[in-house]
């Protein structure tokens, strides 16, 4: 990346190379960087001011271009990292070019397989290793190894999503890491940051907060009685018997139970920009009340999983927005 020694430090996006050529940082007016605990991110959106048309004509800002971004805080107070992106579009409107790019790692996971692959009695981490590239794998060890097929023309992300569902886990990639984490174990880990509302003395404060209140919508896709057939035990069912039945090929009780697990988003918060906040991180939340006898809101869980993290930087400031959720069981 370009030497930052004699350049002014930015809030979040430090520098960009487009097809190996450094883009002047002053051209970039707005940055949105998105991470989620699913194989739909990371995403990068840059709003650029290009009155001379050099981005498209000379630097090749179009589908298929390679974009390398240095993100974070290089001063040492926060972490800094480099991510390679694949440009999916760069529409222009007047002298404004909007560059939309996906992580090169995500692009690889979304590329249909050129051959058939069979994974017999494999742990999730073993399957992930075939598609990790240079990413570091962080996968939990699960109780049961399982068998999966990746047919020609299918996307690896689809098989990985199915593996995660079968194990009650989340799968995502971000910042050079390829993760598959058991939801129940993940929510039980220590919070990386504790954000507080209505407490000006807090180390980390919440600027905006709203309750999502969409529990039914979040769980509706898994609201079934799951049934599998065993050659020795016959039909095995898990869940409320009043619910519609959904048949799956595995009669293992743990797998049937995992099929109903999902993350329920609870809070949408906005905080001062924190480059260290990433998807899958455990975030503690304390909401203080203006009531001497009941000072802390205890109706919500103390810890949440950051299921989506949006870093937004413009010429005025830098904010981080988080969608926080908890497992439904």
C-alpha positions, 0 to 999 in steps of 0.5 A: 500500500502507499506510504502513509508517513507523510499523508494526513490520517483519515478516519477509516479508509486510509488509501485505495489502489484501483488496478494497481494505481493509487486513487487520490484520497481527496477524490473520495467523498463518502465510504460505506463498508459493510460486514455481516455474519453471513456470506453476503459481505464484505461490501465496499461503496465509495462515492467519488468526485471525478470531474475529469473522468479519469476513474473510468477512462484512465484507471479502469473503474468498471466491472472486474477491476481490482480494488485494494483498500487499507482500512482502519486506524494505522496510528496504533490506537485501533487495528488496521488491515488491508482488503482486496475487492472485486468491483461489481459496478461503477455507475457515473452520474455527472461528475460523481462515480459510485464504486461498488465492490465485494470482497475478493474472498466472497467473490470466490465463494460465490463462483460456481464450482467447475467440478463435483466435490464430495465431503464425506464425514467431514467437520466444517473446518475441513470443508472451509479449508478448500475455499479459504484461500489466504484467509485464516480459518476460525471454525468451532469443533462440532459434535458430529461430522457430516456428509455434503455434496457440491455439484458442478455449477453450484456455489460453495457459499450454498453448501457452507450455508447448509453446513452452518444451518445443520450445526446451528452456526453462523458462517461469514468472512471478513478481515482475512478470517473465515469463520464458522461459530456455534451460535450458543457458544458465541453468545456466551463469550466475553463482550469485546466492547460494552456500549452504554446509553444515557451515561455520559461517563461511559467509555463507549456511548451510544449515539442512537438506539432503536428496538427492532421488534421483528422477532416473528419475521426473523423466526418465521422461516424456521417456524416448523416441526422438523422431522427426519426418518431413521432406519432404526427409530422410525420418524424422529420429530423435534419442535412444536407439534402444532406447527407445519412439518418440514422433512429433512434427510437427517434424523439426528435430534441435534441436527433437527434442533439446530434447523430451528435456530436463527439470530433474532435482531434486537437493537439497531445502534449507532456509535462514534466510529470504531474501526475494531468493531466487526461482524460476529463480535460480542457487544455488551449493551447497558441502557440507563434510565432516568429513574433513581430506583430503576437505573438500568433497563434489564428487559434486554439481554446484556450481550449481543452478537453483531450480525451486521456492522456498517462503517460510514465515513464522509468529510464530516465524520465517521460513525459505526452502525450495528445490528445486534441480535441473539439466538432464538434458543 
